Amino acid sequence: MSTIIATLVMVQITIACVTLYLHRSQAHKAVEFHPVVEHFMRFWLWLTTGMVTKEWVAIHRKHHQKSDTVDDPHSPKIYGIWRVLFGGAFLYVKAKQDTKMVNKLGVGTPDDWIERNLYSKYPSTGIELLLFLDFLIFGWWGFLVWLVQVAWIPFWAAGVINGLAHWWGYQNGETRDLSRNISFIGIIIGGECLHNNHHLEPANPKLSRRWFEFDIGWMYITLLKSVGLARLKSLN
């Protein structure tokens, strides 16, 4: 039971880092975190996902620019719901091969020594290190723990958010795309399922709008802000 709890805690830390750091802070510049908090999130994402900040940000920005068109990196309207839901990670890998797009749309992301010489240069090393640490901590169960950790973001973020949240759910307002809200799974994926709300106001760090919508990511931001570790940059 302790292994299950530890695994769930770790994947929640991972999704929190995705929604707070990659999405709301880096892609949309809606919130700024204390350097210690920011670098912890950078390190954790390198360790658990191998995603490069510049690539993730560029792909997400392109998604907003070309949402649900043939140029959208991961639209279920174009690729079909099942391909995006279960193969969203492969679409992400394909999209990041466009280095011209990554360099153009990934501007403003970290470009310091550790980014150039470790995080971006050796993105898979973190996942390999994670496997070693999981075996060290959990024994042979560590391999299963590791599988859950590395599959969490590809399924829930690349699959469910990019796929299901553009295919099924409700809308609080009309956008030029097919974005939808799926509020009941918000606690699992950092509030990111409030996707229509986000497309209505991309630069708003708060994703919830109605009384029954729970954005746990906004709760994290509020708590960090209350102790001086986060600063809101935009509410528009």
C-alpha positions, -999 to +999 in steps of 0.1 A: +000+000+000+028+024+008+043+018-027+009+027-043+006+058-022+042+069-030+035+063-067+003+084-067+021+112-049+050+112-074+027+113-105+007+141-089+040+161-084+047+154-121+014+167-134+016+197-111+050+206-126+035+202-161+005+225-154+023+250-133+057+253-149+055+241-185+019+253-192+009+283-171+044+298-164+065+290-195+040+286-224+016+315-213+038+335-189+008+338-166+026+331-134+062+334-122+077+312-095+105+316-071+138+304-087+140+275-062+105+263-069+110+268-107+142+248-107+127+220-087+100+217-113+125+217-141+146+190-125+115+169-116+103+170-152+137+160-165+138+131-141+103+118-147+094+128-183+125+137-203+105+165-219+125+196-230+109+229-219+115+247-252+100+218-272+069+215-250+063+252-250+067+255-288+043+226-295+017+240-271+019+275-286+015+260-321-016+241-308-032+274-298-023+291-330-035+263-352-060+245-330-081+218-347-067+226-381-044+205-403-015+223-387-025+214-351+002+190-338-024+168-320-061+175-329-086+146-328-105+163-355-075+157-379-060+125-365-090+108-349-098+105-312-082+070-307-049+080-323-046+110-301-059+093-270-035+064-271-008+077-294-006+114-284+030+109-272+040+098-308+024+129-322+044+150-297+076+133-308+068+140-344+060+176-338+093+183-319+113+172-349+104+205-366+133+224-352+125+256-371+091+257-353+106+248-320+132+276-322+106+301-334+078+294-309+100+282-280+114+316-273+116+328-237+123+294-222+153+287-200+187+288-218+211+286-190+241+263-185+222+234-170+196+235-197+221+235-225+244+209-209+221+185-192+183+189-195+181+196-232+213+177-241+205+145-223+167+144-219+166+105-215+192+104-188+167+116-162+143+087-169+172+063-168+182+077-134+146+074-123+145+037-131+176+032-110+162+052-080+129+033-082+147+000-080+168+013-052+137+024-032+110-001-041+130-032-051+116-052-080+083-033-076+103-003-088+100-013-124+062-011-122+064+022-103+087+035-131+063+024-158+034+042-142+055+073-138+067+075-174+033+066-188+013+091-168+020+123-188+019+106-223-016+092-215-033+119-194-017+150-209-008+140-245-038+116-248-067+127-226-062+165-226-051+168-262-076+142-274-107+138-252-108+175-242-112+184-279-138+157-286-162+153-256-174+175-228-192+208-223-183+244-231-186+276-211-181+297-242-175+295-279-140+294-293-127+288-329-117+253-319-134+222-304-120+226-269-142+211-241-143+209-203-143+176-185-145+188-149-148+156-130-112+144-136-096+178-127-079+166-095-062+138-114-045+160-140-040+194-123-072+211-135-060+208-171-093+191-182-110+226-180-097+230-215-125+251-230-120+276-202-083+277-210-089+283-247-113+311-239-085+329-219-051+313-225-032+338-204-054+334-174-036+312-148-069+302-133-087+275-153-120+272-134-150+294-140-181+278-125-188+267-089-185+230-096-152+233-115-121+225-094-087+237-106-062+221-082-034+238-101-049+272-092-050+260-055-013+252-057-006+287-072-027+304-045-008+285-017+026+293-033+016+330-037+005+332-001+041+324+011+058+346-015+069+318-039+046+327-068+036+359-085+008+364-110+017+381-142-016+381-160-053+376-155-064+385-190 
